[in-house]
Amino acid sequence: MCEQQQPSPPPSPSKQFVCLSGLPRSGSTLLSALLSQNPLIHAEGNSAVCQFMWNTHTLCFAAPIEQIEANNRTNTLHDLIAHIPYVYYKNIGKEKTIIVDKCRAWTVPTNFDIAKKYIDVNMKCIVIERSVLDVIRSFTKLYMRNKWSQETINEALHKMLVANTEPIMVSLNGIRWAKQNNANHQHFLFIQYNQLVENPEKVMQAIYKFCGWTYFAHSYTNIVNLHPENDNHYNLTGFHAVRETIQKEDMPFPFVLDKTIEEKCRVLDQIMGY
C-alpha cells in the first residue's frame, strides 16, 4: 500500500493573509489605497483568489476523487488549494509580508471555512458596512455620471435588491453570518463607512490592533491608488476612483428613487441595524 502523503507547507509561510470584505460602494477601494501606503502591505483591487479556491475545492472533491483516493494522494488536494493564494501573488516583492485580499465573497460561510482550512486557521477578515440606502444612492450617482437613462438605472437597482443576488444581498447575508459567528471578536472586524470617512485614524488603529500589526502613520490628504482597477471591464467609468483627500460627497442626491426601492432599502437597513 502506498504511504499516505503529508500536506506540504505553503511556499511562503512568512506572508500573512487578511481578507477584506463587505458591501459594495462602502470604501474598500479607499481602505486598500490607505493600507498600501504601508511598505509591508500589498492591497490591490477585487481578487480572484476566493473564486479560484472555491472552484478548485469543488472540482477536487468531485471528478478526480476516485483516482486521488485510490492512490492515497488525498493531501495532494490540500496542497493544490493551499498554494493558490501564493501562486496568485507570486510576483509580490518579499518585502510585502502582508497580503490584504479583497473579495465580498469571503463572508460566505463556505468560503471563509476554506480560508481557515487552507490559508490560516486564525484568518482575520475586515468587513466594511454601509446603509443599504446610501449604497443604492452611491450606485445611482455612479450610473448617472456614466449617462445611464432613468429607466436603465431603476431596472439595475431593482435587480440589486432581489434575494440572494450580487452585489448587495449576498453580501448582507454574509455580514449577518459573520456577526453571528465571531466569538470573542476572533475572526471579523466590522467597520462602518461613516467611521472610515469621518475618523480614518481611529479606524486604522483598530485594524492594526485587530490584525496584530505594528502601527504605521498613514496620510489622509495625499491618497494614491497604487493598484487601480481597469473600470472599462465593468463598463463604469469611475467605479473604483479614489479621491486624494478623504471626504464625504455632500452634493444633494440628484435622483428620485422609486418608492419600492427606497422602502426595500429602509427595511434592510432596519434588519441590519444601520
C-alpha positions in Angstrom: 0.0 0.0 0.0 1.2 3.5 -0.9 2.2 5.6 2.1 -0.2 8.5 2.8 1.3 11.8 1.8 1.6 14.7 4.2 0.5 18.2 3.1 3.3 20.4 2.0 3.8 23.7 3.8 2.9 26.9 2.0 5.7 28.1 -0.3 5.9 31.5 1.6 4.8 31.0 5.2 6.2 34.4 6.2 3.3 36.2 4.5 0.2 36.9 6.4 -3.1 36.9 4.6 -6.0 39.1 5.7 -9.4 39.2 4.0 -11.2 42.4 3.1 -15.0 42.1 2.5 -18.3 43.9 3.0 -20.8 45.8 1.0 -20.1 47.5 -2.4 -19.7 51.3 -2.5 -18.6 51.2 1.1 -14.9 52.3 0.9 -13.0 49.1 0.3 -11.0 50.7 -2.5 -10.2 53.7 -0.3 -9.1 51.4 2.5 -6.9 49.4 0.2 -5.3 52.6 -1.0 -4.6 53.6 2.6 -3.2 50.2 3.6 -0.9 50.2 0.6 0.9 53.2 2.0 2.5 50.8 4.4 5.5 49.3 2.6 4.9 45.9 4.2 1.3 45.7 2.9 0.0 44.7 -0.5 -3.7 45.6 -1.0 -5.0 45.6 -4.6 -8.4 45.6 -6.3 -11.0 42.8 -6.3 -9.2 39.5 -6.2 -10.0 36.1 -7.8 -8.3 34.1 -5.0 -11.6 33.2 -3.3 -13.3 32.1 -6.5 -10.2 30.1 -7.6 -10.0 28.3 -4.2 -13.8 27.5 -4.1 -13.8 26.3 -7.7 -10.7 24.1 -7.2 -12.0 22.8 -3.9 -15.3 21.8 -5.6 -13.6 20.2 -8.6 -11.0 18.3 -6.5 -13.7 16.6 -4.4 -15.8 15.7 -7.4 -14.5 14.1 -10.7 -10.9 13.1 -9.7 -11.6 11.9 -6.2 -11.7 8.2 -7.1 -8.2 8.3 -8.6 -7.0 10.5 -5.8 -8.2 8.2 -3.0 -7.1 5.0 -4.9 -3.5 6.4 -5.0 -3.5 7.7 -1.4 -3.0 11.2 -2.7 -5.7 13.0 -0.6 -3.2 15.5 0.7 -2.3 16.5 -2.9 -5.8 18.1 -2.9 -4.9 20.1 0.1 -1.6 21.2 -1.4 -3.2 22.3 -4.7 -5.8 24.5 -3.0 -3.4 25.9 -0.3 -0.9 27.1 -2.9 -3.4 29.1 -4.8 -3.0 32.4 -2.9 0.8 32.2 -3.1 0.7 31.5 -6.8 -1.7 34.4 -7.4 0.6 36.8 -5.5 3.9 35.2 -6.6 5.1 38.5 -8.1 4.6 40.5 -4.9 8.0 41.5 -3.5 9.5 39.7 -0.5 9.3 43.0 1.5 5.5 42.7 1.3 4.9 40.4 4.3 1.1 41.2 4.5 -1.4 40.5 1.7 -4.9 42.0 2.1 -7.1 40.1 -0.3 -10.3 41.9 -1.3 -13.4 40.0 -2.2 -17.0 40.4 -1.0 -17.5 36.6 -1.1 -15.1 36.0 1.9 -18.0 36.3 4.3 -19.9 33.5 2.6 -19.6 30.7 5.2 -18.2 28.0 2.9 -15.6 30.4 1.5 -14.4 31.6 4.9 -14.2 27.9 6.1 -11.9 27.3 3.0 -9.8 30.3 4.0 -9.4 28.9 7.5 -8.7 25.4 6.3 -6.2 26.2 3.6 -4.6 29.6 4.5 -4.8 30.3 8.2 -7.0 28.7 10.9 -6.9 32.1 12.6 -7.8 34.1 9.5 -8.8 37.7 10.0 -11.4 39.5 7.9 -12.1 43.2 7.8 -15.8 43.8 6.9 -17.0 47.3 5.7 -20.6 48.2 6.2 -22.9 51.0 5.0 -26.5 51.8 4.9 -28.1 50.0 2.0 -30.0 53.2 1.1 -26.7 55.0 0.9 -25.2 52.2 -1.2 -28.1 52.4 -3.6 -27.7 56.1 -3.8 -24.0 55.8 -4.5 -24.6 53.4 -7.3 -27.3 55.8 -8.7 -24.8 58.7 -8.8 -22.2 56.4 -10.5 -24.8 55.4 -13.1 -25.8 59.0 -13.7 -22.2 60.0 -14.3 -22.0 57.2 -16.9 -25.0 58.7 -18.7 -27.4 55.8 -17.9 -31.1 56.5 -18.5 -33.5 56.7 -15.6 -35.3 53.5 -16.8 -32.0 51.6 -17.0 -31.0 52.8 -13.5 -34.3 51.7 -12.0 -34.0 48.3 -13.6 -30.5 47.9 -12.3 -31.4 49.0 -8.8 -34.4 46.6 -8.6 -32.2 43.7 -9.6 -29.7 44.5 -6.9 -32.4 44.0 -4.2 -33.6 40.6 -5.3 -32.9 38.0 -2.6 -29.6 36.0 -2.9 -28.1 38.2 -5.7 -24.9 40.0 -6.1 -23.6 42.5 -5.2 -25.7 43.6 -2.2 -28.0 40.8 -1.0 -25.4 38.0 -0.8 -23.1 40.4 1.0 -25.8 41.2 3.5 -26.3 37.5 4.2 -22.5 37.1 4.7 -22.3 40.0 7.1 -25.2 38.7 9.2 -23.5 35.2 9.3 -20.1 36.8 10.2 -21.7 38.7 13.1 -23.3 35.6 14.4 -20.0 33.6 14.2 -17.5 36.0 15.6 -17.0 34.7 19.2 -14.5 36.8 21.1 -14.1 39.0 18.0 -11.6 36.5 16.8 -12.1 36.5 13.0 -14.1 39.6 11.9 -13.7 43.3 12.4 -16.7 45.4 11.3 -16.2 49.0 10.2 -18.8 51.5 9.2 -18.3 53.5 6.1 -19.1 56.7 8.0 -16.4 55.8 10.6 -13.8 55.4 7.9 -14.6 58.7 6.3 -15.1 60.8 9.4 -12.3 59.3 11.6 -9.9 57.3 9.4 -7.1 57.4 12.0 -9.3 55.7 14.6 -10.3 53.1 12.1 -6.7 52.4 11.0 -5.7 51.9 14.6 -8.5 49.4 15.2 -7.4 47.5 12.1 -3.8 47.3 13.1 -4.7 46.1 16.6 -7.1 43.5 15.2 -4.5 42.2 12.8 -1.6 42.3 15.2 0.4 44.7 13.1 3.0 47.3 14.2 1.3 50.7 13.6 2.2 52.8 10.5 1.5 56.5 10.2 -0.9 56.9 7.2 -1.6 60.0 5.2 -5.2 61.0 4.7 -4.6 64.0 2.5 -2.3 62.6 -0.2 -4.1 59.3 -1.2 -3.0 57.5 -4.3 -4.4 54.2 -5.5 -1.3 52.2 -6.3 -3.3 49.3 -7.8 -6.2 50.9 -9.8 -8.6 48.5 -11.4 -9.5 48.9 -15.1 -13.1 50.1 -14.8 -13.6 49.5 -18.6 -14.1 45.9 -17.7 -17.1 46.9 -15.7 -18.3 49.5 -18.2 -18.5 52.0 -15.4 -16.0 54.9 -15.5 -15.0 55.9 -12.0 -16.3 52.8 -10.4 -13.1 52.4 -8.3 -12.0 56.1 -8.3 -10.4 57.3 -5.0 -10.2 61.0 -4.0 -6.8 62.4 -3.0 -8.3 63.5 0.3 -10.9 61.7 2.4 -14.2 63.5 2.3 -17.9 62.8 2.1 -19.7 63.8 -1.1 -22.2 66.4 0.2 -23.9 67.1 -3.1 -27.7 66.8 -3.0 -29.0 63.5 -4.3 -29.9 64.3 -7.9 -32.4 61.5 -8.4 -35.9 60.5 -7.2 -35.7 56.8 -6.1 -38.5 54.5 -6.9 -40.6 54.2 -3.8 -40.4 50.4 -3.8 -36.6 50.6 -4.0 -36.4 53.1 -1.2 -38.8 51.1 1.1 -36.8 47.9 0.5 -33.6 49.7 1.4 -35.1 51.1 4.6 -36.4 47.6 5.6 -33.0 46.1 5.0 -31.3 48.9 7.0 -33.6 48.2 9.9 -32.9 44.5 9.8 -29.1 45.1 9.7 -29.2 47.8 12.4 -28.0 50.5 10.0 
